[in-house]
Amino acid sequence: MKLRITTPLTIVVEDDQVNSLRAEDASGSFGIFAGHADFLTSLAISVVSWTNGVPGSERSESANRNYCAVRRGVFSVSNGQTIAIATREAVVGTDLATLDEEVLTRFRSDLDAERVEHVASAQLQLNAIRQLMRHLRSRAPMGYGPSAQAGRSA
């Protein structure tokens, strides 16, 4: 199988001799082998692992395990032979322990920082809308606005 992992700026992995692959989405971990049905899912922050080696040799000594930490992404399988992963950030490594401790921790802390920034941005937008509403209400001519509407219904 062919595997391609890309970020917006670069191709991180391009491997034409993938025997099997494991990844993780919101429902859990899953595996892909040659001939898999077409498949599309959204990846979680996780480590994608795959074996490669001589095609046709099942789990031979020549098969190597590779790892790539991904910061979410879109995962697809096409024609049972092509696996594509598009992600915001990806870090390739050969040592799972290093990737798990350093990279995933960094990805998760970056995600937490983004959430804090998003909340702060939403609060600023809401405050701006409130200020505009106060300003518009104070400039409303007599007979218009919420207080005028309340007087008409009485």
Steps between C-alpha positions, in 0.01 A plus 500: 500500500599862463497743794519876479486728805486871424479828690408833343869571439661167413479130425610336826484133397487333162536122520412259218558175691252511789379158617261615775403815685336588833338835580243644740179697449224603743363144511837345586793327339474328161722311258539508123632226273532481121161467330312695769174657387498872427497679834491857630526617860624783720806415708548583867825634641689172493788296365458329163716188466575288197721215391685489176735262329509267209148469350358151538707402803261478794654641818851410390817602678543767232178679599564827685260681730471876448316766698358843433330717760213692340304794629159391381440472129307337219574135423396327179548166328445485123482192279634284784855610416539870578493650849503878535519702820466878495581656836586836651819372663695175475821376658666180378702281733632151553462499879140479620585602857658826384208587277246418766662699780632806321299555186151396611540700820595806291208444259255475788634811674480691169139388466421622852660837419289526183184434703590778743565737209169402339309572820674837538421588139134404543477715815645800315249455218208475741613811689524694171147391405368607844664842463347544156156405630528750789607770261217428255239494778617833640469666157157356413246783434187528714237248408759234403702251698411256778348755740268634228396149405408425865287817516303408186399158622357636827 
